Amino acid sequence: MNYYQLTPDVIADALASAGIYIDSGLMALNSYENRVYRFKSDSDGILVAKFYRPQRWSRQQIQEEHDFLFALDDAGVRVAVPLIRDNNSVFEYGNMLFAVWPSVSGRQFEADNLDQLEALGEQLGRLHTVGEQFVLRHRPQLSTDDYLLRAQRVLEQEARIPNRLRGEFFARLTEVVEKATGLYRPKQQLTLHCDCHVSNILWRDGLWLLDFDDCRSGPAVQDLWMMLSGSRQEQLMQLDTLLAGYETVREFDVTELPLIEPLRAMRMVNYMAWLAARWSDPAFPANFPWFNTEEYWQQQIRVLSDQMQSLDAVPLSLTSWN
């Protein structure tokens, strides 16, 4: 079974093997790591099927994601939980693992809306209260070994960087990797969403958190920092608003704030490595045509230099804001 050539017939057969049937409207959604399809089932309504990329997560690791979602739903966190058939939420067809969710519709989350930002803080507080007790036994931690050191090796082996730029790019990259690795010293590890950005949040009679595909354990601040943007003063206001909601549920450890820039560096480097590693997948050159161009790598040299300055700067502190 070829993951890269999922045809409508193959998708329909796979779903039917789990007792789920397409009646109309099969449509591919924007997803590059996995293959995701929306469709209508007369018996179950509008559904979304996710076919997992082979060899990325094991069945046990996917099941842990689902079990975390069920625990969050039981605790009142607004998340979509996968369908269960015959006591299973992870299905297999050929060599592909897949799962099916009810479709969640709504408006895009507005990161500049302080009311919505505070609501996000409250939901993340509830999520982390569950995550503190829900121990992942199969999924990895958020670590510099994976997001920086492994990613650096992938870039060295896979990235098509013009020879005249390689020396400068890897010099800047090495500086960032070494600095961020030294600064990233989390005290607490709890189960996180781990990819909490505006595209994974919807507003429908309240806030909904979607797509837990990257969930793993790490520091609580990982689920907050991607909401911070703009000047230092703007970021402090956004952080203060998030924590106003968060701390209605649980206390936030402000000693995690110095982890924000190392976490930003980790995401930045891992994203470059992800694109480089997936470049043989036909979906990637088609959807990221700017990657692996000389202009892209020139820009990344500037981005890494800027990030090095951020790593060297005084971390955000709510003391100066309050």
RAUR-V325883 format. One record per run of one state. SS is the DSSP state (H for helix, E for strand, - for the rest). FROM is the first residue (numbers start at 1). TO is the last residue. If there is no record, write none. Layout:
ss->SS from->FROM to->TO
ss->SS from->FROM to->TO
This chain:
ss->- from->1 to->2
ss->H from->3 to->5
ss->- from->6 to->7
ss->H from->8 to->17
ss->- from->18 to->23
ss->E from->24 to->28
ss->- from->29 to->34
ss->E from->35 to->41
ss->- from->42 to->44
ss->E from->45 to->51
ss->- from->52 to->58
ss->H from->59 to->74
ss->- from->75 to->78
ss->E from->79 to->79
ss->- from->80 to->81
ss->E from->82 to->82
ss->- from->83 to->84
ss->E from->85 to->85
ss->- from->86 to->87
ss->E from->88 to->88
ss->- from->89 to->90
ss->E from->91 to->93
ss->- from->94 to->95
ss->E from->96 to->102
ss->- from->103 to->106
ss->E from->107 to->108
ss->- from->109 to->113
ss->H from->114 to->133
ss->- from->134 to->140
ss->E from->141 to->141
ss->- from->142 to->143
ss->H from->144 to->158
ss->- from->159 to->162
ss->H from->163 to->183
ss->- from->184 to->189
ss->E from->190 to->191
ss->- from->192 to->197
ss->H from->198 to->200
ss->E from->201 to->203
ss->- from->204 to->206
ss->E from->207 to->209
ss->- from->210 to->216
ss->E from->217 to->218
ss->- from->219 to->219
ss->H from->220 to->223
ss->- from->224 to->224
ss->H from->225 to->227
ss->- from->228 to->231
ss->H from->232 to->246
ss->- from->247 to->253
ss->H from->254 to->256
ss->- from->257 to->258
ss->H from->259 to->277
ss->- from->278 to->281
ss->H from->282 to->287
ss->- from->288 to->293
ss->H from->294 to->312
ss->- from->313 to->317
ss->H from->318 to->321
ss->- from->322 to->322
